[in-house]
Amino acid sequence: MDFFKTPLIGLKADHFRHPLDLEATNALKQLPGLDLLVRNLLGPLGEQFFYLENIASSVLVSEQQLPHLHHLLLEAGKILDIEPPQLYVRQHPVPNAYTFAMRGRQPFIVLHTSLIELLTPAEIQAVIAHELGHLKCDHGVYLTLANLMVLAAGQLPSWGGFIAQSLQAQLMEWLRCAEFTCDRAALLATQDPKVTISLLMKLAGGSPTLAPQLNAEAFLAQARAYDQTGTSQLGQLLKQAQTAGLTHPLPVLRAREIDRWASSKDYESLLQNRKVVYNEKSEPKGGWRNW
């Protein structure tokens, strides 16, 4: 890393949780038995299945295997004050990353090779930190159910399909809100909004050859233009229809949210308060630790 970053000792999920995530999570918690169903019945089976799949078909990152990625994982975990899970690299042509985190014994993160080839080391760390955000916020229960609902769509009878579609719509809404929170985790780990915004821009329209030519400021201007379009009632309906079936918010919206939060007093105060705690507990005031 080319600059020192503040370890956020004592960081809690609610210190950076996006308000939309909190609202959507509280709504899901009102559904009786949902948490117990996934955590006690579906979670352990899924966790074991995906663990075996990864250890058999992916590369486990360690000090001896892809150590530069292992360093990025450890550093992000230290900054976010969370025990890092296992990290796997998987051969895949579609840039993507995901996590399985059920408060179990084997949480893990998976990075696709095409994503690694697209990003700089700082941007890769932002991706890792985003996935650590899911762990930090205990998103695993609803992430699992959302994935299962997508797989089960169309496999149920008509009445069951209607119930499933209603639940799936609510889960997709929650998932999009949760992604805003995890983008904040990415920013907290990199402590540079340009890194997170550049990452989102590359996911929207990047390739290994185009990536060096992309302009983050122009992408933010594009995000502002999106906000200014579709202000009519019809335009709002079209925007809602555009995002209803997505698991992630639109990249321009994610960039806009990070840009706003990075300039907020909440973000600045969070870094400053954690810096004070770090200096008082770990180093002489004004000192930094090189790790």
Short mmCIF file of the C-alpha atoms (twelve columns), coordinates in Angstrom:
data_MODEL
# 
_entry.id   MODEL 
# 
loop_
_atom_site.group_PDB 
_atom_site.id 
_atom_site.type_symbol 
_atom_site.label_atom_id 
_atom_site.label_alt_id 
_atom_site.label_comp_id 
_atom_site.label_asym_id 
_atom_site.label_seq_id 
_atom_site.Cartn_x 
_atom_site.Cartn_y 
_atom_site.Cartn_z 
_atom_site.pdbx_PDB_model_num 
ATOM 1   C CA . MET A 1   0.000   0.000   0.000   1 
ATOM 2   C CA . ASP A 2   1.254   3.473   -0.808  1 
ATOM 3   C CA . PHE A 3   -0.192  5.185   2.275   1 
ATOM 4   C CA . PHE A 4   -1.102  4.284   5.828   1 
ATOM 5   C CA . LYS A 5   -4.745  3.623   6.623   1 
ATOM 6   C CA . THR A 6   -6.526  3.843   9.922   1 
ATOM 7   C CA . PRO A 7   -7.469  0.474   11.471  1 
ATOM 8   C CA . LEU A 8   -11.062 0.872   12.640  1 
ATOM 9   C CA . ILE A 9   -10.667 -0.818  16.026  1 
ATOM 10  C CA . GLY A 10  -14.042 -1.574  17.594  1 
ATOM 11  C CA . LEU A 11  -15.914 -0.999  14.348  1 
ATOM 12  C CA . LYS A 12  -19.515 -2.263  14.491  1 
ATOM 13  C CA . ALA A 13  -21.835 -2.952  11.583  1 
ATOM 14  C CA . ASP A 14  -24.254 -0.243  12.639  1 
ATOM 15  C CA . HIS A 15  -21.454 2.324   12.474  1 
ATOM 16  C CA . PHE A 16  -21.602 2.184   8.670   1 
ATOM 17  C CA . ARG A 17  -24.845 0.378   7.805   1 
ATOM 18  C CA . HIS A 18  -26.810 2.187   5.113   1 
ATOM 19  C CA . PRO A 19  -30.250 3.392   6.298   1 
ATOM 20  C CA . LEU A 20  -31.961 1.522   3.457   1 
ATOM 21  C CA . ASP A 21  -30.239 -1.689  4.541   1 
ATOM 22  C CA . LEU A 22  -31.420 -1.201  8.125   1 
ATOM 23  C CA . GLU A 23  -34.989 -0.561  6.976   1 
ATOM 24  C CA . ALA A 24  -35.081 -3.547  4.624   1 
ATOM 25  C CA . THR A 25  -33.478 -5.872  7.188   1 
ATOM 26  C CA . ASN A 26  -36.024 -4.903  9.834   1 
ATOM 27  C CA . ALA A 27  -38.805 -5.651  7.338   1 
ATOM 28  C CA . LEU A 28  -37.442 -9.152  6.683   1 
ATOM 29  C CA . LYS A 29  -37.095 -9.811  10.410  1 
ATOM 30  C CA . GLN A 30  -40.850 -9.373  10.714  1 
ATOM 31  C CA . LEU A 31  -41.398 -12.540 8.660   1 
ATOM 32  C CA . PRO A 32  -41.857 -15.305 11.271  1 
ATOM 33  C CA . GLY A 33  -39.421 -18.225 11.214  1 
ATOM 34  C CA . LEU A 34  -37.442 -17.015 8.214   1 
ATOM 35  C CA . ASP A 35  -34.158 -16.598 10.062  1 
ATOM 36  C CA . LEU A 36  -34.457 -19.968 11.824  1 
ATOM 37  C CA . LEU A 37  -35.358 -21.767 8.595   1 
ATOM 38  C CA . VAL A 38  -32.236 -20.642 6.777   1 
ATOM 39  C CA . ARG A 39  -29.801 -20.655 9.677   1 
ATOM 40  C CA . ASN A 40  -30.744 -24.050 11.124  1 
ATOM 41  C CA . LEU A 41  -31.924 -26.032 8.106   1 
ATOM 42  C CA . LEU A 42  -30.659 -24.623 4.809   1 
ATOM 43  C CA . GLY A 43  -27.495 -22.869 5.960   1 
ATOM 44  C CA . PRO A 44  -25.416 -25.806 7.253   1 
ATOM 45  C CA . LEU A 45  -26.158 -27.900 4.159   1 
ATOM 46  C CA . GLY A 46  -25.387 -25.063 1.771   1 
ATOM 47  C CA . GLU A 47  -22.253 -24.122 3.659   1 
ATOM 48  C CA . GLN A 48  -20.850 -27.658 3.461   1 
ATOM 49  C CA . PHE A 49  -21.832 -28.059 -0.211  1 
ATOM 50  C CA . PHE A 50  -20.194 -24.811 -1.344  1 
ATOM 51  C CA . TYR A 51  -17.130 -25.409 0.824   1 
ATOM 52  C CA . LEU A 52  -16.528 -28.769 -0.863  1 
ATOM 53  C CA . GLU A 53  -17.173 -27.215 -4.272  1 
ATOM 54  C CA . ASN A 54  -14.611 -24.483 -3.686  1 
ATOM 55  C CA . ILE A 55  -11.880 -26.578 -2.155  1 
ATOM 56  C CA . ALA A 56  -12.199 -29.011 -5.069  1 
ATOM 57  C CA . SER A 57  -12.462 -26.541 -7.967  1 
ATOM 58  C CA . SER A 58  -10.793 -23.295 -6.858  1 
ATOM 59  C CA . VAL A 59  -7.433  -22.122 -5.538  1 
ATOM 60  C CA . LEU A 60  -7.245  -21.377 -1.815  1 
ATOM 61  C CA . VAL A 61  -5.282  -18.181 -1.162  1 
ATOM 62  C CA . SER A 62  -2.652  -18.312 1.593   1 
ATOM 63  C CA . GLU A 63  0.822   -17.092 2.495   1 
ATOM 64  C CA . GLN A 64  2.171   -19.742 0.119   1 
ATOM 65  C CA . GLN A 65  -0.503  -19.363 -2.592  1 
ATOM 66  C CA . LEU A 66  -1.029  -15.968 -4.244  1 
ATOM 67  C CA . PRO A 67  0.452   -14.162 -1.225  1 
ATOM 68  C CA . HIS A 68  -0.294  -10.681 -2.606  1 
ATOM 69  C CA . LEU A 69  -4.044  -11.459 -2.435  1 
ATOM 70  C CA . HIS A 70  -3.576  -12.942 1.023   1 
ATOM 71  C CA . HIS A 71  -1.966  -9.696  2.163   1 
ATOM 72  C CA . LEU A 72  -4.878  -7.653  0.790   1 
ATOM 73  C CA . LEU A 73  -7.310  -9.897  2.682   1 
ATOM 74  C CA . LEU A 74  -5.438  -9.640  5.981   1 
ATOM 75  C CA . GLU A 75  -5.057  -5.885  5.717   1 
ATOM 76  C CA . ALA A 76  -8.744  -5.361  4.904   1 
ATOM 77  C CA . GLY A 77  -9.719  -7.610  7.811   1 
ATOM 78  C CA . LYS A 78  -7.499  -5.658  10.198  1 
ATOM 79  C CA . ILE A 79  -8.887  -2.302  9.067   1 
ATOM 80  C CA . LEU A 80  -12.504 -3.475  9.378   1 
ATOM 81  C CA . ASP A 81  -11.775 -5.261  12.673  1 
ATOM 82  C CA . ILE A 82  -12.980 -8.667  11.502  1 
ATOM 83  C CA . GLU A 83  -11.388 -12.102 11.379  1 
ATOM 84  C CA . PRO A 84  -10.708 -12.790 7.696   1 
ATOM 85  C CA . PRO A 85  -12.380 -15.858 6.179   1 
ATOM 86  C CA . GLN A 86  -10.914 -18.184 3.590   1 
ATOM 87  C CA . LEU A 87  -10.364 -16.626 0.164   1 
ATOM 88  C CA . TYR A 88  -10.598 -18.619 -3.076  1 
ATOM 89  C CA . VAL A 89  -9.779  -17.735 -6.679  1 
ATOM 90  C CA . ARG A 90  -11.943 -19.395 -9.301  1 
ATOM 91  C CA . GLN A 91  -11.461 -19.550 -13.055 1 
ATOM 92  C CA . HIS A 92  -14.434 -17.779 -14.632 1 
ATOM 93  C CA . PRO A 93  -14.913 -15.422 -17.601 1 
ATOM 94  C CA . VAL A 94  -17.535 -13.226 -15.871 1 
ATOM 95  C CA . PRO A 95  -16.064 -10.685 -13.396 1 
ATOM 96  C CA . ASN A 96  -17.690 -11.422 -10.058 1 
ATOM 97  C CA . ALA A 97  -17.081 -12.023 -6.364  1 
ATOM 98  C CA . TYR A 98  -19.284 -13.518 -3.681  1 
ATOM 99  C CA . THR A 99  -19.276 -14.698 -0.109  1 
ATOM 100 C CA . PHE A 100 -20.945 -17.409 1.913   1 
ATOM 101 C CA . ALA A 101 -21.251 -16.360 5.516   1 
ATOM 102 C CA . MET A 102 -23.660 -18.160 7.836   1 
ATOM 103 C CA . ARG A 103 -21.865 -17.542 11.147  1 
ATOM 104 C CA . GLY A 104 -20.520 -21.024 10.626  1 
ATOM 105 C CA . ARG A 105 -17.095 -22.574 10.793  1 
ATOM 106 C CA . GLN A 106 -16.238 -22.128 7.126   1 
ATOM 107 C CA . PRO A 107 -17.141 -18.679 5.793   1 
ATOM 108 C CA . PHE A 108 -15.359 -17.854 2.557   1 
ATOM 109 C CA . ILE A 109 -14.982 -15.354 -0.272  1 
ATOM 110 C CA . VAL A 110 -14.579 -16.244 -3.938  1 
ATOM 111 C CA . LEU A 111 -12.972 -14.005 -6.565  1 
ATOM 112 C CA . HIS A 112 -13.246 -14.780 -10.269 1 
ATOM 113 C CA . THR A 113 -10.042 -14.639 -12.284 1 
ATOM 114 C CA . SER A 114 -11.568 -12.236 -14.815 1 
ATOM 115 C CA . LEU A 115 -12.325 -9.765  -12.012 1 
ATOM 116 C CA . ILE A 116 -8.741  -9.882  -10.739 1 
ATOM 117 C CA . GLU A 117 -7.404  -9.228  -14.228 1 
ATOM 118 C CA . LEU A 118 -9.657  -6.182  -14.581 1 
ATOM 119 C CA . LEU A 119 -8.719  -4.407  -11.333 1 
ATOM 120 C CA . THR A 120 -5.767  -2.763  -9.637  1 
ATOM 121 C CA . PRO A 121 -4.582  -4.173  -6.275  1 
ATOM 122 C CA . ALA A 122 -6.388  -1.380  -4.406  1 
ATOM 123 C CA . GLU A 123 -9.602  -2.144  -6.276  1 
ATOM 124 C CA . ILE A 124 -9.225  -5.861  -5.554  1 
ATOM 125 C CA . GLN A 125 -8.945  -4.983  -1.880  1 
ATOM 126 C CA . ALA A 126 -12.127 -2.915  -2.196  1 
ATOM 127 C CA . VAL A 127 -13.893 -6.004  -3.562  1 
ATOM 128 C CA . ILE A 128 -12.562 -8.133  -0.700  1 
ATOM 129 C CA . ALA A 129 -13.657 -5.506  1.820   1 
ATOM 130 C CA . HIS A 130 -17.113 -5.355  0.216   1 
ATOM 131 C CA . GLU A 131 -17.469 -9.084  0.774   1 
ATOM 132 C CA . LEU A 132 -16.142 -8.733  4.326   1 
ATOM 133 C CA . GLY A 133 -18.937 -6.219  4.811   1 
ATOM 134 C CA . HIS A 134 -21.457 -9.012  4.249   1 
ATOM 135 C CA . LEU A 135 -19.712 -10.965 7.004   1 
ATOM 136 C CA . LYS A 136 -19.495 -7.989  9.331   1 
ATOM 137 C CA . CYS A 137 -23.224 -7.267  8.947   1 
ATOM 138 C CA . ASP A 138 -24.303 -10.930 9.169   1 
ATOM 139 C CA . HIS A 139 -25.962 -10.758 5.766   1 
ATOM 140 C CA . GLY A 140 -25.433 -14.486 5.194   1 
ATOM 141 C CA . VAL A 141 -28.898 -15.654 6.250   1 
ATOM 142 C CA . TYR A 142 -30.791 -13.575 3.726   1 
ATOM 143 C CA . LEU A 143 -28.097 -13.878 1.060   1 
ATOM 144 C CA . THR A 144 -28.553 -17.648 1.173   1 
ATOM 145 C CA . LEU A 145 -32.318 -17.443 0.946   1 
ATOM 146 C CA . ALA A 146 -32.165 -14.926 -1.905  1 
ATOM 147 C CA . ASN A 147 -29.951 -17.276 -3.910  1 
ATOM 148 C CA . LEU A 148 -32.214 -20.230 -3.211  1 
ATOM 149 C CA . MET A 149 -35.303 -18.277 -4.216  1 
ATOM 150 C CA . VAL A 150 -33.743 -17.351 -7.535  1 
ATOM 151 C CA . LEU A 151 -32.863 -20.996 -8.195  1 
ATOM 152 C CA . ALA A 152 -36.355 -22.179 -7.219  1 
ATOM 153 C CA . ALA A 153 -38.230 -19.647 -9.340  1 
ATOM 154 C CA . GLY A 154 -40.575 -21.389 -11.753 1 
ATOM 155 C CA . GLN A 155 -40.212 -24.755 -10.023 1 
ATOM 156 C CA . LEU A 156 -43.211 -24.298 -7.705  1 
ATOM 157 C CA . PRO A 157 -46.959 -24.679 -8.333  1 
ATOM 158 C CA . SER A 158 -48.845 -21.491 -9.240  1 
ATOM 159 C CA . TRP A 159 -49.921 -20.572 -5.703  1 
ATOM 160 C CA . GLY A 160 -46.514 -21.420 -4.331  1 
ATOM 161 C CA . GLY A 161 -44.924 -19.523 -7.183  1 
ATOM 162 C CA . PHE A 162 -46.913 -16.415 -6.300  1 
ATOM 163 C CA . ILE A 163 -45.782 -16.585 -2.670  1 
ATOM 164 C CA . ALA A 164 -42.225 -17.234 -3.775  1 
ATOM 165 C CA . GLN A 165 -42.295 -14.280 -6.164  1 
ATOM 166 C CA . SER A 166 -43.550 -11.974 -3.411  1 
ATOM 167 C CA . LEU A 167 -40.821 -13.136 -1.034  1 
ATOM 168 C CA . GLN A 168 -38.221 -12.995 -3.779  1 
ATOM 169 C CA . ALA A 169 -39.150 -9.393  -4.592  1 
ATOM 170 C CA . GLN A 170 -38.711 -8.463  -0.938  1 
ATOM 171 C CA . LEU A 171 -35.389 -10.296 -0.759  1 
ATOM 172 C CA . MET A 172 -34.102 -8.640  -3.930  1 
ATOM 173 C CA . GLU A 173 -35.012 -5.239  -2.490  1 
ATOM 174 C CA . TRP A 174 -33.144 -6.119  0.711   1 
ATOM 175 C CA . LEU A 175 -30.124 -7.358  -1.256  1 
ATOM 176 C CA . ARG A 176 -29.857 -4.141  -3.262  1 
ATOM 177 C CA . CYS A 177 -29.960 -2.151  -0.020  1 
ATOM 178 C CA . ALA A 178 -27.361 -4.416  1.601   1 
ATOM 179 C CA . GLU A 179 -24.989 -3.767  -1.296  1 
ATOM 180 C CA . PHE A 180 -24.947 -0.059  -0.425  1 
ATOM 181 C CA . THR A 181 -23.728 -0.991  3.057   1 
ATOM 182 C CA . CYS A 182 -20.979 -3.241  1.720   1 
ATOM 183 C CA . ASP A 183 -19.801 -0.536  -0.681  1 
ATOM 184 C CA . ARG A 184 -19.276 1.559   2.448   1 
ATOM 185 C CA . ALA A 185 -17.157 -1.264  3.893   1 
ATOM 186 C CA . ALA A 186 -15.064 -1.130  0.711   1 
ATOM 187 C CA . LEU A 187 -14.551 2.595   1.194   1 
ATOM 188 C CA . LEU A 188 -13.628 2.177   4.861   1 
ATOM 189 C CA . ALA A 189 -10.978 -0.389  3.942   1 
ATOM 190 C CA . THR A 190 -9.409  1.571   1.089   1 
ATOM 191 C CA . GLN A 191 -10.124 4.998   2.635   1 
ATOM 192 C CA . ASP A 192 -10.081 6.452   -0.881  1 
ATOM 193 C CA . PRO A 193 -13.436 7.041   -2.621  1 
ATOM 194 C CA . LYS A 194 -11.756 7.156   -6.032  1 
ATOM 195 C CA . VAL A 195 -10.801 3.490   -5.642  1 
ATOM 196 C CA . THR A 196 -14.356 2.335   -4.928  1 
ATOM 197 C CA . ILE A 197 -15.845 4.534   -7.653  1 
ATOM 198 C CA . SER A 198 -13.266 3.299   -10.161 1 
ATOM 199 C CA . LEU A 199 -14.134 -0.289  -9.234  1 
ATOM 200 C CA . LEU A 200 -17.848 0.327   -9.853  1 
ATOM 201 C CA . MET A 201 -17.085 2.063   -13.143 1 
ATOM 202 C CA . LYS A 202 -15.050 -0.915  -14.347 1 
ATOM 203 C CA . LEU A 203 -17.854 -3.308  -13.402 1 
ATOM 204 C CA . ALA A 204 -20.204 -1.189  -15.514 1 
ATOM 205 C CA . GLY A 205 -18.072 -0.921  -18.641 1 
ATOM 206 C CA . GLY A 206 -14.522 -2.036  -18.153 1 
ATOM 207 C CA . SER A 207 -12.160 -4.542  -19.702 1 
ATOM 208 C CA . PRO A 208 -8.438  -5.157  -19.225 1 
ATOM 209 C CA . THR A 209 -7.700  -2.986  -22.284 1 
ATOM 210 C CA . LEU A 210 -10.274 -0.243  -21.604 1 
ATOM 211 C CA . ALA A 211 -9.717  0.074   -17.849 1 
ATOM 212 C CA . PRO A 212 -6.699  2.437   -18.016 1 
ATOM 213 C CA . GLN A 213 -8.675  4.840   -20.213 1 
ATOM 214 C CA . LEU A 214 -11.740 5.163   -17.971 1 
ATOM 215 C CA . ASN A 215 -12.428 8.428   -16.125 1 
ATOM 216 C CA . ALA A 216 -13.994 8.276   -12.645 1 
ATOM 217 C CA . GLU A 217 -15.033 11.946  -12.658 1 
ATOM 218 C CA . ALA A 218 -16.890 11.454  -15.921 1 
ATOM 219 C CA . PHE A 219 -18.612 8.416   -14.426 1 
ATOM 220 C CA . LEU A 220 -19.781 10.491  -11.457 1 
ATOM 221 C CA . ALA A 221 -21.121 13.104  -13.866 1 
ATOM 222 C CA . GLN A 222 -22.998 10.275  -15.561 1 
ATOM 223 C CA . ALA A 223 -24.469 9.303   -12.175 1 
ATOM 224 C CA . ARG A 224 -25.675 12.851  -11.593 1 
ATOM 225 C CA . ALA A 225 -27.238 12.894  -15.068 1 
ATOM 226 C CA . TYR A 226 -29.117 9.702   -14.205 1 
ATOM 227 C CA . ASP A 227 -30.546 11.395  -11.109 1 
ATOM 228 C CA . GLN A 228 -31.768 14.301  -13.204 1 
ATOM 229 C CA . THR A 229 -33.561 12.124  -15.762 1 
ATOM 230 C CA . GLY A 230 -36.889 10.444  -15.225 1 
ATOM 231 C CA . THR A 231 -38.137 12.883  -12.598 1 
ATOM 232 C CA . SER A 232 -41.718 12.529  -13.819 1 
ATOM 233 C CA . GLN A 233 -44.040 9.905   -12.375 1 
ATOM 234 C CA . LEU A 234 -43.629 7.791   -15.512 1 
ATOM 235 C CA . GLY A 235 -39.875 8.162   -15.315 1 
ATOM 236 C CA . GLN A 236 -39.859 6.995   -11.708 1 
ATOM 237 C CA . LEU A 237 -41.944 3.950   -12.621 1 
ATOM 238 C CA . LEU A 238 -39.530 3.111   -15.425 1 
ATOM 239 C CA . LYS A 239 -36.576 3.389   -13.030 1 
ATOM 240 C CA . GLN A 240 -38.298 1.074   -10.555 1 
ATOM 241 C CA . ALA A 241 -39.019 -1.447  -13.305 1 
ATOM 242 C CA . GLN A 242 -35.398 -1.219  -14.409 1 
ATOM 243 C CA . THR A 243 -34.084 -2.282  -11.004 1 
ATOM 244 C CA . ALA A 244 -36.866 -4.572  -9.686  1 
ATOM 245 C CA . GLY A 245 -35.278 -7.847  -10.774 1 
ATOM 246 C CA . LEU A 246 -31.657 -6.921  -10.055 1 
ATOM 247 C CA . THR A 247 -29.576 -8.330  -7.207  1 
ATOM 248 C CA . HIS A 248 -27.383 -5.204  -7.151  1 
ATOM 249 C CA . PRO A 249 -28.192 -1.510  -7.481  1 
ATOM 250 C CA . LEU A 250 -27.232 0.118   -10.755 1 
ATOM 251 C CA . PRO A 251 -23.491 0.934   -10.821 1 
ATOM 252 C CA . VAL A 252 -24.115 4.670   -11.269 1 
ATOM 253 C CA . LEU A 253 -26.326 4.695   -8.172  1 
ATOM 254 C CA . ARG A 254 -23.696 2.870   -6.147  1 
ATOM 255 C CA . ALA A 255 -21.043 5.362   -7.258  1 
ATOM 256 C CA . ARG A 256 -23.317 8.269   -6.380  1 
ATOM 257 C CA . GLU A 257 -23.964 6.848   -2.900  1 
ATOM 258 C CA . ILE A 258 -20.256 6.352   -2.203  1 
ATOM 259 C CA . ASP A 259 -19.459 9.853   -3.447  1 
ATOM 260 C CA . ARG A 260 -22.081 11.306  -1.095  1 
ATOM 261 C CA . TRP A 261 -21.028 9.264   1.944   1 
ATOM 262 C CA . ALA A 262 -17.324 9.955   1.386   1 
ATOM 263 C CA . SER A 263 -18.010 13.677  1.762   1 
ATOM 264 C CA . SER A 264 -20.339 13.281  4.747   1 
ATOM 265 C CA . LYS A 265 -19.601 14.189  8.354   1 
ATOM 266 C CA . ASP A 266 -20.554 10.637  9.377   1 
ATOM 267 C CA . TYR A 267 -17.726 9.148   7.320   1 
ATOM 268 C CA . GLU A 268 -15.191 11.744  8.427   1 
ATOM 269 C CA . SER A 269 -16.158 11.341  12.074  1 
ATOM 270 C CA . LEU A 270 -15.955 7.563   11.864  1 
ATOM 271 C CA . LEU A 271 -12.385 7.676   10.590  1 
ATOM 272 C CA . GLN A 272 -11.328 10.344  13.063  1 
ATOM 273 C CA . ASN A 273 -12.903 8.615   16.071  1 
ATOM 274 C CA . ARG A 274 -11.353 5.272   15.184  1 
ATOM 275 C CA . LYS A 275 -7.998  6.970   14.628  1 
ATOM 276 C CA . VAL A 276 -8.113  8.400   18.144  1 
ATOM 277 C CA . VAL A 277 -8.923  4.967   19.605  1 
ATOM 278 C CA . TYR A 278 -6.126  3.396   17.566  1 
ATOM 279 C CA . ASN A 279 -3.544  5.955   18.629  1 
ATOM 280 C CA . GLU A 280 -4.525  5.749   22.292  1 
ATOM 281 C CA . LYS A 281 -4.563  1.943   22.474  1 
ATOM 282 C CA . SER A 282 -1.955  0.875   19.966  1 
ATOM 283 C CA . GLU A 283 0.512   3.646   19.242  1 
ATOM 284 C CA . PRO A 284 1.774   6.921   20.692  1 
ATOM 285 C CA . LYS A 285 -0.458  9.781   19.538  1 
ATOM 286 C CA . GLY A 286 0.369   10.820  16.034  1 
ATOM 287 C CA . GLY A 287 2.034   7.478   15.277  1 
ATOM 288 C CA . TRP A 288 1.180   4.927   12.616  1 
ATOM 289 C CA . ARG A 289 1.838   1.243   12.366  1 
ATOM 290 C CA . ASN A 290 3.378   -0.127  9.204   1 
ATOM 291 C CA . TRP A 291 1.714   -3.404  8.353   1 
# 
